[in-house]
Amino acid sequence: MDNRADNQNSRATTTLSRVNWLPPDYLQAAKRARGKALRDMIVALVERVKAFGANQPSRSTVNADAIRATPKR
């Protein structure tokens, strides 16, 4: 069964003309926008990790508290 229209051939549906391609400046702008978005996400992630680490007690403080918390015999 042929589902294509009478005036449509198989080659016309599989090939792309030059009209379908985006101009290079559009592609470059999209690449820059993706790069900027990725950079902004990474910077935000690093800032959150730094903030999380700043709220944590240092290892020396944790070890000293653990030693003091042990009962004396």
CHARMM-style PDB file with segment names, atoms N, HN, CA, C and O in Angstrom:
ATOM      1  N   MET     1       0.848  -1.174   0.000  1.00  0.00      PROA
ATOM      2  CA  MET     1       0.000   0.000   0.000  1.00  0.00      PROA
ATOM      3  C   MET     1       0.894   1.237   0.000  1.00  0.00      PROA
ATOM      4  O   MET     1       1.831   1.330   0.793  1.00  0.00      PROA
ATOM      5  N   ASP     2       0.615   2.151  -0.856  1.00  0.00      PROA
ATOM      6  HN  ASP     2      -0.147   2.076  -1.500  1.00  0.00      PROA
ATOM      7  CA  ASP     2       1.399   3.368  -0.992  1.00  0.00      PROA
ATOM      8  C   ASP     2       0.656   4.516  -0.316  1.00  0.00      PROA
ATOM      9  O   ASP     2      -0.437   4.894  -0.738  1.00  0.00      PROA
ATOM     10  N   ASN     3       1.271   5.080   0.763  1.00  0.00      PROA
ATOM     11  HN  ASN     3       2.159   4.774   1.106  1.00  0.00      PROA
ATOM     12  CA  ASN     3       0.639   6.150   1.521  1.00  0.00      PROA
ATOM     13  C   ASN     3       1.040   7.539   1.055  1.00  0.00      PROA
ATOM     14  O   ASN     3       0.538   8.537   1.573  1.00  0.00      PROA
ATOM     15  N   ARG     4       1.941   7.614   0.081  1.00  0.00      PROA
ATOM     16  HN  ARG     4       2.349   6.804  -0.340  1.00  0.00      PROA
ATOM     17  CA  ARG     4       2.406   8.916  -0.385  1.00  0.00      PROA
ATOM     18  C   ARG     4       1.419   9.531  -1.370  1.00  0.00      PROA
ATOM     19  O   ARG     4       0.640   8.842  -2.028  1.00  0.00      PROA
ATOM     20  N   ALA     5       1.486  10.851  -1.442  1.00  0.00      PROA
ATOM     21  HN  ALA     5       2.119  11.411  -0.907  1.00  0.00      PROA
ATOM     22  CA  ALA     5       0.653  11.544  -2.423  1.00  0.00      PROA
ATOM     23  C   ALA     5       1.187  11.264  -3.823  1.00  0.00      PROA
ATOM     24  O   ALA     5       2.330  10.834  -3.981  1.00  0.00      PROA
ATOM     25  N   ASP     6       0.380  11.502  -4.812  1.00  0.00      PROA
ATOM     26  HN  ASP     6      -0.548  11.852  -4.683  1.00  0.00      PROA
ATOM     27  CA  ASP     6       0.776  11.208  -6.189  1.00  0.00      PROA
ATOM     28  C   ASP     6       1.963  12.053  -6.652  1.00  0.00      PROA
ATOM     29  O   ASP     6       2.793  11.564  -7.419  1.00  0.00      PROA
ATOM     30  N   ASN     7       2.065  13.290  -6.212  1.00  0.00      PROA
ATOM     31  HN  ASN     7       1.391  13.687  -5.589  1.00  0.00      PROA
ATOM     32  CA  ASN     7       3.119  14.162  -6.695  1.00  0.00      PROA
ATOM     33  C   ASN     7       4.365  14.130  -5.798  1.00  0.00      PROA
ATOM     34  O   ASN     7       5.243  14.979  -5.949  1.00  0.00      PROA
ATOM     35  N   GLN     8       4.457  13.202  -4.900  1.00  0.00      PROA
ATOM     36  HN  GLN     8       3.744  12.512  -4.777  1.00  0.00      PROA
ATOM     37  CA  GLN     8       5.572  13.148  -3.955  1.00  0.00      PROA
ATOM     38  C   GLN     8       6.433  11.935  -4.269  1.00  0.00      PROA
ATOM     39  O   GLN     8       5.928  10.814  -4.346  1.00  0.00      PROA
ATOM     40  N   ASN     9       7.739  12.157  -4.452  1.00  0.00      PROA
ATOM     41  HN  ASN     9       8.149  13.067  -4.389  1.00  0.00      PROA
ATOM     42  CA  ASN     9       8.612  11.004  -4.681  1.00  0.00      PROA
ATOM     43  C   ASN     9       9.471  10.761  -3.438  1.00  0.00      PROA
ATOM     44  O   ASN     9       9.570  11.625  -2.567  1.00  0.00      PROA
ATOM     45  N   SER    10      10.075   9.605  -3.363  1.00  0.00      PROA
ATOM     46  HN  SER    10       9.994   8.903  -4.071  1.00  0.00      PROA
ATOM     47  CA  SER    10      10.807   9.224  -2.160  1.00  0.00      PROA
ATOM     48  C   SER    10      12.093  10.026  -1.974  1.00  0.00      PROA
ATOM     49  O   SER    10      12.500  10.257  -0.836  1.00  0.00      PROA
ATOM     50  N   ARG    11      12.738  10.456  -3.044  1.00  0.00      PROA
ATOM     51  HN  ARG    11      12.407  10.269  -3.969  1.00  0.00      PROA
ATOM     52  CA  ARG    11      13.980  11.223  -2.908  1.00  0.00      PROA
ATOM     53  C   ARG    11      13.739  12.602  -2.315  1.00  0.00      PROA
ATOM     54  O   ARG    11      14.568  13.089  -1.545  1.00  0.00      PROA
ATOM     55  N   ALA    12      12.661  13.222  -2.643  1.00  0.00      PROA
ATOM     56  HN  ALA    12      11.988  12.826  -3.267  1.00  0.00      PROA
ATOM     57  CA  ALA    12      12.381  14.570  -2.150  1.00  0.00      PROA
ATOM     58  C   ALA    12      12.164  14.580  -0.636  1.00  0.00      PROA
ATOM     59  O   ALA    12      12.420  15.598   0.008  1.00  0.00      PROA
ATOM     60  N   THR    13      11.710  13.496  -0.065  1.00  0.00      PROA
ATOM     61  HN  THR    13      11.503  12.669  -0.587  1.00  0.00      PROA
ATOM     62  CA  THR    13      11.448  13.464   1.371  1.00  0.00      PROA
ATOM     63  C   THR    13      12.694  13.134   2.177  1.00  0.00      PROA
ATOM     64  O   THR    13      12.722  13.394   3.379  1.00  0.00      PROA
ATOM     65  N   THR    14      13.731  12.566   1.554  1.00  0.00      PROA
ATOM     66  HN  THR    14      13.708  12.355   0.577  1.00  0.00      PROA
ATOM     67  CA  THR    14      14.906  12.154   2.317  1.00  0.00      PROA
ATOM     68  C   THR    14      16.073  13.125   2.219  1.00  0.00      PROA
ATOM     69  O   THR    14      16.985  13.056   3.043  1.00  0.00      PROA
ATOM     70  N   THR    15      16.079  14.025   1.247  1.00  0.00      PROA
ATOM     71  HN  THR    15      15.338  14.082   0.578  1.00  0.00      PROA
ATOM     72  CA  THR    15      17.198  14.950   1.105  1.00  0.00      PROA
ATOM     73  C   THR    15      16.837  16.307   1.679  1.00  0.00      PROA
ATOM     74  O   THR    15      15.672  16.705   1.685  1.00  0.00      PROA
ATOM     75  N   LEU    16      17.849  17.008   2.160  1.00  0.00      PROA
ATOM     76  HN  LEU    16      18.795  16.684   2.155  1.00  0.00      PROA
ATOM     77  CA  LEU    16      17.650  18.343   2.706  1.00  0.00      PROA
ATOM     78  C   LEU    16      18.197  19.368   1.729  1.00  0.00      PROA
ATOM     79  O   LEU    16      19.265  19.183   1.146  1.00  0.00      PROA
ATOM     80  N   SER    17      17.471  20.421   1.563  1.00  0.00      PROA
ATOM     81  HN  SER    17      16.603  20.572   2.036  1.00  0.00      PROA
ATOM     82  CA  SER    17      17.975  21.492   0.714  1.00  0.00      PROA
ATOM     83  C   SER    17      18.787  22.460   1.574  1.00  0.00      PROA
ATOM     84  O   SER    17      18.757  22.377   2.802  1.00  0.00      PROA
ATOM     85  N   ARG    18      19.499  23.361   0.941  1.00  0.00      PROA
ATOM     86  HN  ARG    18      19.523  23.429  -0.057  1.00  0.00      PROA
ATOM     87  CA  ARG    18      20.290  24.357   1.673  1.00  0.00      PROA
ATOM     88  C   ARG    18      19.397  25.315   2.447  1.00  0.00      PROA
ATOM     89  O   ARG    18      19.852  25.948   3.399  1.00  0.00      PROA
ATOM     90  N   VAL    19      18.170  25.428   2.065  1.00  0.00      PROA
ATOM     91  HN  VAL    19      17.800  24.913   1.292  1.00  0.00      PROA
ATOM     92  CA  VAL    19      17.245  26.335   2.740  1.00  0.00      PROA
ATOM     93  C   VAL    19      16.964  25.854   4.165  1.00  0.00      PROA
ATOM     94  O   VAL    19      16.700  26.673   5.045  1.00  0.00      PROA
ATOM     95  N   ASN    20      17.016  24.561   4.405  1.00  0.00      PROA
ATOM     96  HN  ASN    20      17.230  23.895   3.690  1.00  0.00      PROA
ATOM     97  CA  ASN    20      16.692  24.002   5.711  1.00  0.00      PROA
ATOM     98  C   ASN    20      17.787  24.208   6.754  1.00  0.00      PROA
ATOM     99  O   ASN    20      17.531  24.039   7.946  1.00  0.00      PROA
ATOM    100  N   TRP    21      19.005  24.570   6.334  1.00  0.00      PROA
ATOM    101  HN  TRP    21      19.213  24.707   5.366  1.00  0.00      PROA
ATOM    102  CA  TRP    21      20.109  24.733   7.277  1.00  0.00      PROA
ATOM    103  C   TRP    21      20.074  26.112   7.896  1.00  0.00      PROA
ATOM    104  O   TRP    21      19.738  27.094   7.234  1.00  0.00      PROA
ATOM    105  N   LEU    22      20.425  26.184   9.177  1.00  0.00      PROA
ATOM    106  HN  LEU    22      20.698  25.386   9.716  1.00  0.00      PROA
ATOM    107  CA  LEU    22      20.494  27.478   9.858  1.00  0.00      PROA
ATOM    108  C   LEU    22      21.769  28.209   9.458  1.00  0.00      PROA
ATOM    109  O   LEU    22      22.774  27.571   9.145  1.00  0.00      PROA
ATOM    110  N   PRO    23      21.739  29.519   9.465  1.00  0.00      PROA
ATOM    111  CA  PRO    23      22.952  30.278   9.154  1.00  0.00      PROA
ATOM    112  C   PRO    23      24.023  30.045  10.220  1.00  0.00      PROA
ATOM    113  O   PRO    23      23.693  29.776  11.375  1.00  0.00      PROA
ATOM    114  N   PRO    24      25.292  30.142   9.850  1.00  0.00      PROA
ATOM    115  CA  PRO    24      26.377  29.889  10.811  1.00  0.00      PROA
ATOM    116  C   PRO    24      26.349  30.812  12.024  1.00  0.00      PROA
ATOM    117  O   PRO    24      26.729  30.392  13.117  1.00  0.00      PROA
ATOM    118  N   ASP    25      25.910  32.056  11.860  1.00  0.00      PROA
ATOM    119  HN  ASP    25      25.601  32.398  10.973  1.00  0.00      PROA
ATOM    120  CA  ASP    25      25.880  32.954  13.014  1.00  0.00      PROA
ATOM    121  C   ASP    25      24.829  32.521  14.032  1.00  0.00      PROA
ATOM    122  O   ASP    25      25.020  32.722  15.232  1.00  0.00      PROA
ATOM    123  N   TYR    26      23.734  31.937  13.582  1.00  0.00      PROA
ATOM    124  HN  TYR    26      23.579  31.774  12.608  1.00  0.00      PROA
ATOM    125  CA  TYR    26      22.740  31.402  14.517  1.00  0.00      PROA
ATOM    126  C   TYR    26      23.316  30.215  15.289  1.00  0.00      PROA
ATOM    127  O   TYR    26      23.134  30.101  16.501  1.00  0.00      PROA
ATOM    128  N   LEU    27      24.006  29.345  14.577  1.00  0.00      PROA
ATOM    129  HN  LEU    27      24.154  29.438  13.592  1.00  0.00      PROA
ATOM    130  CA  LEU    27      24.610  28.183  15.233  1.00  0.00      PROA
ATOM    131  C   LEU    27      25.659  28.617  16.251  1.00  0.00      PROA
ATOM    132  O   LEU    27      25.736  28.056  17.344  1.00  0.00      PROA
ATOM    133  N   GLN    28      26.464  29.612  15.896  1.00  0.00      PROA
ATOM    134  HN  GLN    28      26.401  30.067  15.008  1.00  0.00      PROA
ATOM    135  CA  GLN    28      27.489  30.116  16.820  1.00  0.00      PROA
ATOM    136  C   GLN    28      26.847  30.758  18.046  1.00  0.00      PROA
ATOM    137  O   GLN    28      27.326  30.566  19.164  1.00  0.00      PROA
ATOM    138  N   ALA    29      25.778  31.512  17.854  1.00  0.00      PROA
ATOM    139  HN  ALA    29      25.389  31.668  16.946  1.00  0.00      PROA
ATOM    140  CA  ALA    29      25.080  32.139  18.980  1.00  0.00      PROA
ATOM    141  C   ALA    29      24.471  31.085  19.902  1.00  0.00      PROA
ATOM    142  O   ALA    29      24.496  31.235  21.123  1.00  0.00      PROA
ATOM    143  N   ALA    30      23.928  30.029  19.321  1.00  0.00      PROA
ATOM    144  HN  ALA    30      23.907  29.907  18.329  1.00  0.00      PROA
ATOM    145  CA  ALA    30      23.349  28.958  20.138  1.00  0.00      PROA
ATOM    146  C   ALA    30      24.441  28.239  20.923  1.00  0.00      PROA
ATOM    147  O   ALA    30      24.240  27.880  22.083  1.00  0.00      PROA
ATOM    148  N   LYS    31      25.589  28.031  20.297  1.00  0.00      PROA
ATOM    149  HN  LYS    31      25.752  28.322  19.354  1.00  0.00      PROA
ATOM    150  CA  LYS    31      26.708  27.378  20.985  1.00  0.00      PROA
ATOM    151  C   LYS    31      27.204  28.233  22.152  1.00  0.00      PROA
ATOM    152  O   LYS    31      27.492  27.719  23.232  1.00  0.00      PROA
ATOM    153  N   ARG    32      27.299  29.538  21.921  1.00  0.00      PROA
ATOM    154  HN  ARG    32      27.066  29.957  21.043  1.00  0.00      PROA
ATOM    155  CA  ARG    32      27.721  30.443  23.002  1.00  0.00      PROA
ATOM    156  C   ARG    32      26.711  30.468  24.138  1.00  0.00      PROA
ATOM    157  O   ARG    32      27.090  30.493  25.308  1.00  0.00      PROA
ATOM    158  N   ALA    33      25.426  30.462  23.799  1.00  0.00      PROA
ATOM    159  HN  ALA    33      25.117  30.442  22.848  1.00  0.00      PROA
ATOM    160  CA  ALA    33      24.385  30.468  24.833  1.00  0.00      PROA
ATOM    161  C   ALA    33      24.436  29.190  25.668  1.00  0.00      PROA
ATOM    162  O   ALA    33      24.288  29.235  26.889  1.00  0.00      PROA
ATOM    163  N   ARG    34      24.647  28.040  25.001  1.00  0.00      PROA
ATOM    164  HN  ARG    34      24.767  28.003  24.009  1.00  0.00      PROA
ATOM    165  CA  ARG    34      24.775  26.785  25.756  1.00  0.00      PROA
ATOM    166  C   ARG    34      26.003  26.808  26.649  1.00  0.00      PROA
ATOM    167  O   ARG    34      25.945  26.355  27.792  1.00  0.00      PROA
ATOM    168  N   GLY    35      27.104  27.325  26.150  1.00  0.00      PROA
ATOM    169  HN  GLY    35      27.151  27.694  25.221  1.00  0.00      PROA
ATOM    170  CA  GLY    35      28.324  27.417  26.950  1.00  0.00      PROA
ATOM    171  C   GLY    35      28.147  28.321  28.148  1.00  0.00      PROA
ATOM    172  O   GLY    35      28.613  27.999  29.241  1.00  0.00      PROA
ATOM    173  N   LYS    36      27.478  29.454  27.961  1.00  0.00      PROA
ATOM    174  HN  LYS    36      27.100  29.716  27.073  1.00  0.00      PROA
ATOM    175  CA  LYS    36      27.248  30.390  29.067  1.00  0.00      PROA
ATOM    176  C   LYS    36      26.332  29.760  30.113  1.00  0.00      PROA
ATOM    177  O   LYS    36      26.564  29.903  31.313  1.00  0.00      PROA
ATOM    178  N   ALA    37      25.304  29.073  29.662  1.00  0.00      PROA
ATOM    179  HN  ALA    37      25.115  28.957  28.687  1.00  0.00      PROA
ATOM    180  CA  ALA    37      24.386  28.419  30.603  1.00  0.00      PROA
ATOM    181  C   ALA    37      25.113  27.343  31.398  1.00  0.00      PROA
ATOM    182  O   ALA    37      24.923  27.231  32.609  1.00  0.00      PROA
ATOM    183  N   LEU    38      25.942  26.554  30.729  1.00  0.00      PROA
ATOM    184  HN  LEU    38      26.096  26.644  29.745  1.00  0.00      PROA
ATOM    185  CA  LEU    38      26.708  25.521  31.417  1.00  0.00      PROA
ATOM    186  C   LEU    38      27.666  26.137  32.425  1.00  0.00      PROA
ATOM    187  O   LEU    38      27.783  25.651  33.550  1.00  0.00      PROA
ATOM    188  N   ARG    39      28.351  27.205  32.027  1.00  0.00      PROA
ATOM    189  HN  ARG    39      28.256  27.600  31.113  1.00  0.00      PROA
ATOM    190  CA  ARG    39      29.283  27.890  32.936  1.00  0.00      PROA
ATOM    191  C   ARG    39      28.543  28.424  34.155  1.00  0.00      PROA
ATOM    192  O   ARG    39      29.020  28.276  35.280  1.00  0.00      PROA
ATOM    193  N   ASP    40      27.385  29.042  33.946  1.00  0.00      PROA
ATOM    194  HN  ASP    40      26.997  29.163  33.032  1.00  0.00      PROA
ATOM    195  CA  ASP    40      26.607  29.583  35.064  1.00  0.00      PROA
ATOM    196  C   ASP    40      26.161  28.481  36.018  1.00  0.00      PROA
ATOM    197  O   ASP    40      26.166  28.673  37.234  1.00  0.00      PROA
ATOM    198  N   MET    41      25.774  27.328  35.475  1.00  0.00      PROA
ATOM    199  HN  MET    41      25.769  27.172  34.488  1.00  0.00      PROA
ATOM    200  CA  MET    41      25.364  26.213  36.335  1.00  0.00      PROA
ATOM    201  C   MET    41      26.538  25.683  37.148  1.00  0.00      PROA
ATOM    202  O   MET    41      26.378  25.361  38.326  1.00  0.00      PROA
ATOM    203  N   ILE    42      27.707  25.590  36.541  1.00  0.00      PROA
ATOM    204  HN  ILE    42      27.837  25.852  35.585  1.00  0.00      PROA
ATOM    205  CA  ILE    42      28.880  25.091  37.252  1.00  0.00      PROA
ATOM    206  C   ILE    42      29.297  26.066  38.342  1.00  0.00      PROA
ATOM    207  O   ILE    42      29.641  25.648  39.448  1.00  0.00      PROA
ATOM    208  N   VAL    43      29.271  27.366  38.041  1.00  0.00      PROA
ATOM    209  HN  VAL    43      28.992  27.705  37.143  1.00  0.00      PROA
ATOM    210  CA  VAL    43      29.626  28.371  39.047  1.00  0.00      PROA
ATOM    211  C   VAL    43      28.645  28.309  40.222  1.00  0.00      PROA
ATOM    212  O   VAL    43      29.066  28.385  41.376  1.00  0.00      PROA
ATOM    213  N   ALA    44      27.361  28.174  39.950  1.00  0.00      PROA
ATOM    214  HN  ALA    44      27.018  28.112  39.013  1.00  0.00      PROA
ATOM    215  CA  ALA    44      26.365  28.072  41.016  1.00  0.00      PROA
ATOM    216  C   ALA    44      26.595  26.818  41.857  1.00  0.00      PROA
ATOM    217  O   ALA    44      26.465  26.861  43.080  1.00  0.00      PROA
ATOM    218  N   LEU    45      26.933  25.708  41.215  1.00  0.00      PROA
ATOM    219  HN  LEU    45      27.039  25.673  40.221  1.00  0.00      PROA
ATOM    220  CA  LEU    45      27.203  24.471  41.949  1.00  0.00      PROA
ATOM    221  C   LEU    45      28.427  24.616  42.845  1.00  0.00      PROA
ATOM    222  O   LEU    45      28.407  24.184  43.997  1.00  0.00      PROA
ATOM    223  N   VAL    46      29.486  25.217  42.326  1.00  0.00      PROA
ATOM    224  HN  VAL    46      29.502  25.568  41.390  1.00  0.00      PROA
ATOM    225  CA  VAL    46      30.698  25.406  43.129  1.00  0.00      PROA
ATOM    226  C   VAL    46      30.411  26.323  44.314  1.00  0.00      PROA
ATOM    227  O   VAL    46      30.891  26.065  45.417  1.00  0.00      PROA
ATOM    228  N   GLU    47      29.644  27.381  44.108  1.00  0.00      PROA
ATOM    229  HN  GLU    47      29.254  27.591  43.211  1.00  0.00      PROA
ATOM    230  CA  GLU    47      29.301  28.277  45.210  1.00  0.00      PROA
ATOM    231  C   GLU    47      28.489  27.550  46.280  1.00  0.00      PROA
ATOM    232  O   GLU    47      28.694  27.774  47.473  1.00  0.00      PROA
ATOM    233  N   ARG    48      27.578  26.689  45.864  1.00  0.00      PROA
ATOM    234  HN  ARG    48      27.412  26.507  44.894  1.00  0.00      PROA
ATOM    235  CA  ARG    48      26.784  25.931  46.851  1.00  0.00      PROA
ATOM    236  C   ARG    48      27.657  24.963  47.635  1.00  0.00      PROA
ATOM    237  O   ARG    48      27.488  24.806  48.844  1.00  0.00      PROA
ATOM    238  N   VAL    49      28.589  24.315  46.946  1.00  0.00      PROA
ATOM    239  HN  VAL    49      28.726  24.442  45.963  1.00  0.00      PROA
ATOM    240  CA  VAL    49      29.484  23.376  47.633  1.00  0.00      PROA
ATOM    241  C   VAL    49      30.362  24.123  48.630  1.00  0.00      PROA
ATOM    242  O   VAL    49      30.580  23.654  49.747  1.00  0.00      PROA
ATOM    243  N   LYS    50      30.862  25.280  48.225  1.00  0.00      PROA
ATOM    244  HN  LYS    50      30.685  25.661  47.317  1.00  0.00      PROA
ATOM    245  CA  LYS    50      31.681  26.084  49.137  1.00  0.00      PROA
ATOM    246  C   LYS    50      30.871  26.532  50.348  1.00  0.00      PROA
ATOM    247  O   LYS    50      31.359  26.482  51.477  1.00  0.00      PROA
ATOM    248  N   ALA    51      29.638  26.968  50.117  1.00  0.00      PROA
ATOM    249  HN  ALA    51      29.242  27.008  49.200  1.00  0.00      PROA
ATOM    250  CA  ALA    51      28.779  27.402  51.220  1.00  0.00      PROA
ATOM    251  C   ALA    51      28.460  26.234  52.149  1.00  0.00      PROA
ATOM    252  O   ALA    51      28.429  26.400  53.368  1.00  0.00      PROA
ATOM    253  N   PHE    52      28.228  25.075  51.586  1.00  0.00      PROA
ATOM    254  HN  PHE    52      28.254  24.940  50.595  1.00  0.00      PROA
ATOM    255  CA  PHE    52      27.951  23.895  52.400  1.00  0.00      PROA
ATOM    256  C   PHE    52      29.176  23.532  53.238  1.00  0.00      PROA
ATOM    257  O   PHE    52      29.055  23.183  54.413  1.00  0.00      PROA
ATOM    258  N   GLY    53      30.340  23.617  52.628  1.00  0.00      PROA
ATOM    259  HN  GLY    53      30.438  23.901  51.674  1.00  0.00      PROA
ATOM    260  CA  GLY    53      31.570  23.308  53.358  1.00  0.00      PROA
ATOM    261  C   GLY    53      31.870  24.320  54.432  1.00  0.00      PROA
ATOM    262  O   GLY    53      32.457  23.965  55.454  1.00  0.00      PROA
ATOM    263  N   ALA    54      31.488  25.569  54.241  1.00  0.00      PROA
ATOM    264  HN  ALA    54      31.011  25.857  53.411  1.00  0.00      PROA
ATOM    265  CA  ALA    54      31.734  26.610  55.244  1.00  0.00      PROA
ATOM    266  C   ALA    54      30.856  26.400  56.476  1.00  0.00      PROA
ATOM    267  O   ALA    54      31.229  26.820  57.572  1.00  0.00      PROA
ATOM    268  N   ASN    55      29.714  25.767  56.319  1.00  0.00      PROA
ATOM    269  HN  ASN    55      29.411  25.426  55.429  1.00  0.00      PROA
ATOM    270  CA  ASN    55      28.808  25.541  57.445  1.00  0.00      PROA
ATOM    271  C   ASN    55      29.174  24.299  58.249  1.00  0.00      PROA
ATOM    272  O   ASN    55      28.618  24.077  59.325  1.00  0.00      PROA
ATOM    273  N   GLN    56      30.087  23.499  57.753  1.00  0.00      PROA
ATOM    274  HN  GLN    56      30.539  23.680  56.880  1.00  0.00      PROA
ATOM    275  CA  GLN    56      30.482  22.283  58.438  1.00  0.00      PROA
ATOM    276  C   GLN    56      31.626  22.575  59.404  1.00  0.00      PROA
ATOM    277  O   GLN    56      32.492  23.396  59.099  1.00  0.00      PROA
ATOM    278  N   PRO    57      31.645  21.925  60.552  1.00  0.00      PROA
ATOM    279  CA  PRO    57      32.775  22.106  61.476  1.00  0.00      PROA
ATOM    280  C   PRO    57      34.040  21.483  60.898  1.00  0.00      PROA
ATOM    281  O   PRO    57      33.974  20.551  60.097  1.00  0.00      PROA
ATOM    282  N   SER    58      35.168  21.996  61.303  1.00  0.00      PROA
ATOM    283  HN  SER    58      35.221  22.753  61.954  1.00  0.00      PROA
ATOM    284  CA  SER    58      36.427  21.456  60.797  1.00  0.00      PROA
ATOM    285  C   SER    58      36.677  20.072  61.389  1.00  0.00      PROA
ATOM    286  O   SER    58      36.051  19.704  62.383  1.00  0.00      PROA
ATOM    287  N   ARG    59      37.565  19.319  60.803  1.00  0.00      PROA
ATOM    288  HN  ARG    59      38.074  19.618  59.995  1.00  0.00      PROA
ATOM    289  CA  ARG    59      37.855  17.965  61.278  1.00  0.00      PROA
ATOM    290  C   ARG    59      38.513  17.989  62.649  1.00  0.00      PROA
ATOM    291  O   ARG    59      38.238  17.135  63.492  1.00  0.00      PROA
ATOM    292  N   SER    60      39.377  18.962  62.868  1.00  0.00      PROA
ATOM    293  HN  SER    60      39.601  19.655  62.183  1.00  0.00      PROA
ATOM    294  CA  SER    60      40.046  19.017  64.164  1.00  0.00      PROA
ATOM    295  C   SER    60      39.038  19.275  65.284  1.00  0.00      PROA
ATOM    296  O   SER    60      39.179  18.721  66.374  1.00  0.00      PROA
ATOM    297  N   THR    61      38.033  20.098  65.035  1.00  0.00      PROA
ATOM    298  HN  THR    61      37.918  20.548  64.150  1.00  0.00      PROA
ATOM    299  CA  THR    61      36.997  20.364  66.033  1.00  0.00      PROA
ATOM    300  C   THR    61      36.162  19.119  66.278  1.00  0.00      PROA
ATOM    301  O   THR    61      35.839  18.807  67.423  1.00  0.00      PROA
ATOM    302  N   VAL    62      35.814  18.412  65.226  1.00  0.00      PROA
ATOM    303  HN  VAL    62      36.077  18.666  64.295  1.00  0.00      PROA
ATOM    304  CA  VAL    62      35.003  17.206  65.365  1.00  0.00      PROA
ATOM    305  C   VAL    62      35.774  16.155  66.151  1.00  0.00      PROA
ATOM    306  O   VAL    62      35.198  15.523  67.037  1.00  0.00      PROA
ATOM    307  N   ASN    63      37.042  15.945  65.865  1.00  0.00      PROA
ATOM    308  HN  ASN    63      37.510  16.458  65.145  1.00  0.00      PROA
ATOM    309  CA  ASN    63      37.831  14.953  66.566  1.00  0.00      PROA
ATOM    310  C   ASN    63      38.013  15.330  68.031  1.00  0.00      PROA
ATOM    311  O   ASN    63      37.969  14.455  68.896  1.00  0.00      PROA
ATOM    312  N   ALA    64      38.215  16.597  68.327  1.00  0.00      PROA
ATOM    313  HN  ALA    64      38.252  17.307  67.624  1.00  0.00      PROA
ATOM    314  CA  ALA    64      38.378  17.033  69.709  1.00  0.00      PROA
ATOM    315  C   ALA    64      37.079  16.830  70.488  1.00  0.00      PROA
ATOM    316  O   ALA    64      37.113  16.401  71.641  1.00  0.00      PROA
ATOM    317  N   ASP    65      35.942  17.131  69.873  1.00  0.00      PROA
ATOM    318  HN  ASP    65      35.915  17.479  68.936  1.00  0.00      PROA
ATOM    319  CA  ASP    65      34.655  16.928  70.547  1.00  0.00      PROA
ATOM    320  C   ASP    65      34.398  15.451  70.785  1.00  0.00      PROA
ATOM    321  O   ASP    65      33.849  15.082  71.823  1.00  0.00      PROA
ATOM    322  N   ALA    66      34.778  14.611  69.858  1.00  0.00      PROA
ATOM    323  HN  ALA    66      35.223  14.911  69.014  1.00  0.00      PROA
ATOM    324  CA  ALA    66      34.564  13.177  70.017  1.00  0.00      PROA
ATOM    325  C   ALA    66      35.430  12.646  71.152  1.00  0.00      PROA
ATOM    326  O   ALA    66      34.991  11.769  71.895  1.00  0.00      PROA
ATOM    327  N   ILE    67      36.621  13.143  71.299  1.00  0.00      PROA
ATOM    328  HN  ILE    67      36.978  13.856  70.695  1.00  0.00      PROA
ATOM    329  CA  ILE    67      37.494  12.696  72.386  1.00  0.00      PROA
ATOM    330  C   ILE    67      36.951  13.140  73.726  1.00  0.00      PROA
ATOM    331  O   ILE    67      36.983  12.373  74.687  1.00  0.00      PROA
ATOM    332  N   ARG    68      36.454  14.363  73.812  1.00  0.00      PROA
ATOM    333  HN  ARG    68      36.429  14.987  73.030  1.00  0.00      PROA
ATOM    334  CA  ARG    68      35.907  14.897  75.075  1.00  0.00      PROA
ATOM    335  C   ARG    68      34.600  14.207  75.447  1.00  0.00      PROA
ATOM    336  O   ARG    68      34.264  14.116  76.628  1.00  0.00      PROA
ATOM    337  N   ALA    69      33.868  13.724  74.461  1.00  0.00      PROA
ATOM    338  HN  ALA    69      34.142  13.798  73.502  1.00  0.00      PROA
ATOM    339  CA  ALA    69      32.564  13.132  74.741  1.00  0.00      PROA
ATOM    340  C   ALA    69      32.678  11.733  75.326  1.00  0.00      PROA
ATOM    341  O   ALA    69      31.694  11.206  75.844  1.00  0.00      PROA
ATOM    342  N   THR    70      33.850  11.120  75.257  1.00  0.00      PROA
ATOM    343  HN  THR    70      34.650  11.548  74.836  1.00  0.00      PROA
ATOM    344  CA  THR    70      33.988   9.767  75.798  1.00  0.00      PROA
ATOM    345  C   THR    70      34.001   9.831  77.329  1.00  0.00      PROA
ATOM    346  O   THR    70      34.627  10.718  77.910  1.00  0.00      PROA
ATOM    347  N   PRO    71      33.314   8.899  77.972  1.00  0.00      PROA
ATOM    348  CA  PRO    71      33.274   8.925  79.441  1.00  0.00      PROA
ATOM    349  C   PRO    71      34.615   8.525  80.048  1.00  0.00      PROA
ATOM    350  O   PRO    71      35.327   7.672  79.517  1.00  0.00      PROA
ATOM    351  N   LYS    72      34.938   9.149  81.154  1.00  0.00      PROA
ATOM    352  HN  LYS    72      34.360   9.841  81.586  1.00  0.00      PROA
ATOM    353  CA  LYS    72      36.170   8.808  81.869  1.00  0.00      PROA
ATOM    354  C   LYS    72      35.928   7.589  82.731  1.00  0.00      PROA
ATOM    355  O   LYS    72      34.830   7.418  83.261  1.00  0.00      PROA
ATOM    356  N   ARG    73      36.944   6.725  82.886  1.00  0.00      PROA
ATOM    357  HN  ARG    73      37.836   6.864  82.456  1.00  0.00      PROA
ATOM    358  CA  ARG    73      36.801   5.519  83.699  1.00  0.00      PROA
ATOM    359  C   ARG    73      37.538   5.654  84.966  1.00  0.00      PROA
ATOM    360  OT1 ARG    73      37.534   4.734  85.784  1.00  0.00      PROA
TER     361      ARG     73
END
